[in-house]
């Protein structure tokens, strides 16, 4: 009973807990969009910012996402749970204020 099967939720209303709260489980929320900038704006409309995943073949959209999505990391064409151990990992907003990983991976020598 402690395990959950991977779940895909499509067009979940924005006022539900699944949209407003951080989900620690194999759950993905899918929304369609016509305007990429509006999609990024909606992605930022949360108190959390651990990681984001953007799937696109358009480099302009990829760079826009990297520059404007408010998250600790933006993964391109991969799930937002993707992680490379040699790179810093962490969130912003209510998802955290620090990084973890190899001490010198972030370029600061503390």
C-alpha positions, 0 to 999 in steps of 0.5 A: 500500500505504500507504492503508487503506480505512475500516474498522468493527469491531463488538464487538471484544474488549476485550483486543485491540490495536484496543481497547487501542492508539491507531489512526491511521487510518480505523477505528471500533470499535462497541459496543452498550450498555444503560446509557449510564453503563456505556458512558461508563465503558468509553470511559474505560477506555483510556490515551488520550483524544484525542477522542470522538464521541457520537451521541444525541438525548437532551440528558441523555446528551449533557451526561453525556458532556461532563462524564464522558468523559475526552478532549480533546474530545467531539463530539456527533452527529459523528465524533471527527475533527471539528475547528473551526480556531478552537477548541483541539484536543488530547488528554489521558492518553497522547494529549497534554498540550497544545492547538493552534489559534489562540493565544487560543482557549482563553481564556488569554493566554500 
